[in-house]
Amino acid sequence: MLAVNYTNLRDNMKEYMDTVTDNYETMIVTRKNNKNVVMISEESYNNLMENVYVMGNKANYDWLMESKSQLENGKVQSHDLIEVSADE
């Protein structure tokens, strides 16, 4: 996580925005009176919102935790992929 003050951000906006999006960084923009702001990429934001949605539903959460447990305990199966042509 990076931190930058508002003035520095304003003077170097493109550079900081590129850093946030290209390197998946989270940036805290410090401001007066501790009214800080967090900057993340749209991709990171969408990922966060999806995780909040999925984990917010108990049935989804339980299903994911069961799948995780199965993976950790070696209860997995491997399957060959069937290639389908565009004509079918």
C-alpha angles and dihedrals in degrees: 000000000000130000128205133168120243095251093052091046092051092050093048103028098141093048093050094044090051090050091051095048101035098043100032089240126163114220129199113209107207118214139175119287091022092283092145125173130208120222121202133161121265089245091055091046093051090048091050092050092049091051091049090051096046095043092043091066110077094208091053092046093050091048091051093047091050090050090049090051092050091051093048091049093050095250094143136124130208121218132186114241118241112224114220121198122226090245094066 
